Amino acid sequence: MDPKNHAVWTIGKLHERFCEWAYEVYDQTVHPALGQSPHDSFAAGLGLTGQRLHRWIAYDDEFRLMTLPTTAKGTASVFPAQGVKINHIFYWSNAFRDPAVERTQVPVRYDPYDAGIAYAFVRNHWVEGISQYYASFQGRSEREILLATTELRKRNQVTAKSFVISAKRLADFLSVVEQEEDFLLQRLRDKETKTGCMTVVARRPGQDPASNSMSGSIDSPELQSQMLVEKQTPQIECTKLNTPQIYEEY
């Protein structure tokens, strides 16, 4: 009973239906233990205890960056004139020109859906690094890069002991195999997964369920003003970010 033989739902459709069940069916149905719906119970609790706004922060660029994945080590070395190397790829920022920063370990973060950009924490703020061969790596997911690396090693098994993966080899290989089935399927999966991750249901306490949007971009100003998260991350100075990104150092 291999689930792959019976799968019919895409991630996006599954997410959409799950949100519909969670917020329109379960949330609006009277619960026997509460004597009211979970939505009404939650709103009543906020009415009694308050919302504690001093503990909330907006779903903004800083929060998104702090929730991005990092490498197993959590840091990467800054190589002079090259930048930080993550998953065989160098990322460069002008902040790395500082002699005090060169040859040091800096915290890094990455977006698993775009290998073109990475972020490093330099002098108390996050800076954006651009990858080598940006045109080839932009929009490539971490999983797609891993597939390319594995396939590249497989095709060079004869010289595996002396074969070294480099950003140029990866970029050249990706341009050649872009139309191959495995990579096309992986890109479709990544696109669907990213769409599901970027789709949220934003609800204010006591909001009319009928006004809930089943999908929407987290970049929407209206949704940003609605989505509030318990503040647990340290205060840092953070530059204006676009889409966060990076990869494990080798």
Legacy VTK file of the C-alpha trace (Angstrom):
# vtk DataFile Version 3.0
C-alpha trace
ASCII
DATASET POLYDATA
POINTS 250 float
0.000 0.000 0.000
2.419 2.659 -1.215
0.726 6.054 -0.590
2.388 7.428 -3.724
0.202 5.137 -5.813
-2.969 6.641 -4.326
-2.041 10.305 -3.814
-4.443 12.735 -5.489
-4.019 15.924 -3.399
-1.454 18.623 -4.104
0.008 20.466 -1.117
-1.854 23.640 -2.059
-5.258 21.945 -2.312
-4.684 19.957 0.880
-3.750 23.153 2.729
-6.829 24.924 1.402
-9.201 22.153 2.526
-7.474 21.748 5.884
-7.906 25.462 6.601
-11.549 25.222 5.568
-12.107 22.372 8.044
-10.132 24.048 10.847
-11.621 27.541 10.610
-15.059 27.064 9.098
-16.135 23.637 10.338
-14.379 22.686 13.598
-13.906 26.268 14.831
-17.574 27.154 14.286
-19.139 23.924 15.654
-20.329 23.683 19.265
-17.864 21.598 21.270
-19.466 19.302 23.906
-16.752 20.014 26.486
-17.046 23.795 26.070
-20.753 24.200 25.496
-19.879 26.623 22.697
-17.729 26.747 19.603
-13.922 26.986 19.943
-14.105 30.370 18.193
-16.565 31.779 20.742
-14.610 30.276 23.629
-11.400 31.887 22.413
-13.077 35.272 21.970
-14.600 35.047 25.465
-11.188 34.248 26.952
-9.650 37.294 25.330
-12.521 39.401 26.632
-11.761 38.285 30.197
-7.956 38.305 30.168
-7.126 40.884 27.493
-4.899 40.586 24.456
-1.576 41.663 26.093
-0.512 43.721 23.103
2.853 44.501 24.705
3.780 40.841 24.109
2.901 40.815 20.398
4.943 41.628 17.294
3.854 41.908 13.676
4.600 39.228 11.105
7.284 41.336 9.414
10.645 40.877 7.677
12.551 40.562 10.957
10.260 37.819 12.230
10.401 35.915 8.938
14.202 36.070 8.946
14.446 34.816 12.524
12.264 31.819 11.655
14.273 30.807 8.584
16.341 27.608 8.861
20.060 27.739 9.469
22.814 25.210 8.810
23.680 22.327 11.136
26.633 24.354 12.391
24.672 27.611 12.453
27.627 29.662 11.194
29.891 29.947 8.146
33.430 31.257 7.631
33.960 34.538 5.788
36.586 33.984 3.067
38.409 37.116 1.828
37.096 38.330 -1.557
34.725 35.327 -1.738
32.262 35.566 1.144
30.554 32.705 2.958
30.417 29.235 1.440
27.242 27.264 1.957
26.391 24.025 0.207
29.249 24.426 -2.305
28.137 27.972 -3.192
29.805 31.273 -2.227
27.615 34.244 -1.244
29.013 37.766 -1.313
28.083 41.032 0.403
30.059 44.257 0.618
29.903 43.904 4.409
32.471 41.097 4.058
35.091 43.627 2.880
35.633 44.667 6.494
39.046 43.260 7.634
37.568 42.670 11.086
34.930 40.387 9.544
37.202 38.384 7.241
38.108 34.873 8.457
35.503 34.971 11.209
32.487 32.752 11.806
29.160 34.519 11.275
25.589 33.247 11.852
23.781 32.428 8.605
20.216 31.754 7.460
18.743 30.553 4.191
15.521 30.229 2.255
15.068 26.563 1.255
13.272 27.715 -1.906
15.891 30.066 -3.371
19.601 29.261 -3.616
20.362 32.615 -5.192
20.478 34.628 -1.965
21.771 34.068 1.569
21.893 36.058 4.808
24.675 36.580 7.327
24.657 38.366 10.689
27.456 40.945 10.506
28.050 43.708 13.045
24.659 43.345 14.757
22.484 43.263 11.639
21.592 40.860 8.841
23.089 41.447 5.408
22.033 39.905 2.119
24.552 37.900 0.107
24.296 37.192 -3.624
25.413 33.775 -4.855
27.941 32.913 -7.518
26.228 32.259 -10.849
23.119 33.942 -9.537
21.261 33.500 -12.840
21.602 29.710 -12.505
20.775 29.427 -8.802
17.987 31.997 -8.462
14.724 30.268 -7.578
16.373 26.852 -7.172
15.263 25.043 -4.035
17.514 23.339 -1.510
16.046 19.997 -2.570
16.717 20.697 -6.247
20.352 21.582 -5.520
20.690 18.361 -3.499
19.299 16.323 -6.415
21.728 17.992 -8.789
24.668 17.363 -6.450
23.750 13.689 -6.035
23.292 13.190 -9.778
26.555 14.993 -10.527
28.435 12.720 -8.130
26.723 9.654 -9.606
27.823 10.605 -13.113
31.408 10.927 -11.898
31.658 7.779 -9.787
34.798 6.648 -11.592
36.694 9.656 -10.276
34.663 10.036 -7.095
37.716 10.193 -4.857
39.183 13.211 -6.628
35.945 14.752 -7.856
35.067 18.047 -6.144
31.670 19.727 -6.376
31.929 23.442 -7.179
29.403 26.203 -7.785
30.422 26.373 -11.462
29.934 22.644 -11.973
26.554 22.811 -10.261
25.471 25.803 -12.349
26.590 24.175 -15.605
24.949 20.893 -14.682
21.655 22.541 -13.733
21.494 24.359 -17.052
21.959 21.038 -18.896
19.488 18.919 -16.910
16.824 21.579 -16.384
14.426 19.791 -18.711
14.923 16.317 -17.241
11.921 14.698 -15.607
13.222 14.395 -12.016
14.177 18.043 -11.877
10.946 19.197 -13.485
8.944 17.164 -10.966
10.995 18.545 -8.079
10.456 22.122 -9.260
6.698 21.501 -9.428
6.730 20.055 -5.902
8.782 22.963 -4.577
6.482 25.506 -6.208
3.411 23.815 -4.741
4.972 23.529 -1.278
6.127 27.153 -1.282
2.648 28.282 -2.317
1.199 26.344 0.614
3.736 27.824 3.037
3.021 31.358 1.833
-0.749 30.895 2.169
-2.123 31.716 5.601
-5.422 32.252 7.298
-5.226 35.487 9.271
-7.903 35.986 11.907
-8.336 38.647 14.572
-9.881 37.576 17.880
-13.637 37.909 17.534
-13.469 38.449 13.768
-16.552 37.471 11.811
-15.836 33.997 10.374
-17.588 34.946 7.154
-14.888 37.538 6.502
-12.040 35.052 6.839
-9.942 34.638 3.714
-9.020 31.049 2.966
-5.850 32.102 1.216
-3.659 35.147 0.845
-0.128 36.378 0.617
1.702 37.049 3.883
3.090 40.126 2.187
-0.369 41.709 2.118
-0.403 44.802 4.372
-3.825 43.807 5.676
-2.637 40.340 6.646
0.566 41.678 8.171
-1.478 43.926 10.418
-3.595 40.966 11.491
-0.964 38.301 12.056
0.621 38.761 15.479
3.038 36.343 17.086
4.196 35.853 20.686
7.508 37.650 20.910
10.262 35.229 21.816
13.176 36.261 19.594
15.975 38.599 20.780
15.996 42.244 19.760
18.370 42.881 16.834
19.013 45.576 14.312
17.749 44.201 11.020
18.091 45.642 7.535
15.165 45.671 5.122
14.894 42.202 3.628
13.442 40.730 0.499
13.217 36.944 0.373
15.504 35.230 2.954
17.973 32.418 2.053
21.368 29.906 2.488
22.847 26.367 2.706
24.883 23.984 4.823
28.622 24.633 4.884
30.968 21.930 3.590
LINES 1 251
250 0 1 2 3 4 5 6 7 8 9 10 11 12 13 14 15 16 17 18 19 20 21 22 23 24 25 26 27 28 29 30 31 32 33 34 35 36 37 38 39 40 41 42 43 44 45 46 47 48 49 50 51 52 53 54 55 56 57 58 59 60 61 62 63 64 65 66 67 68 69 70 71 72 73 74 75 76 77 78 79 80 81 82 83 84 85 86 87 88 89 90 91 92 93 94 95 96 97 98 99 100 101 102 103 104 105 106 107 108 109 110 111 112 113 114 115 116 117 118 119 120 121 122 123 124 125 126 127 128 129 130 131 132 133 134 135 136 137 138 139 140 141 142 143 144 145 146 147 148 149 150 151 152 153 154 155 156 157 158 159 160 161 162 163 164 165 166 167 168 169 170 171 172 173 174 175 176 177 178 179 180 181 182 183 184 185 186 187 188 189 190 191 192 193 194 195 196 197 198 199 200 201 202 203 204 205 206 207 208 209 210 211 212 213 214 215 216 217 218 219 220 221 222 223 224 225 226 227 228 229 230 231 232 233 234 235 236 237 238 239 240 241 242 243 244 245 246 247 248 249
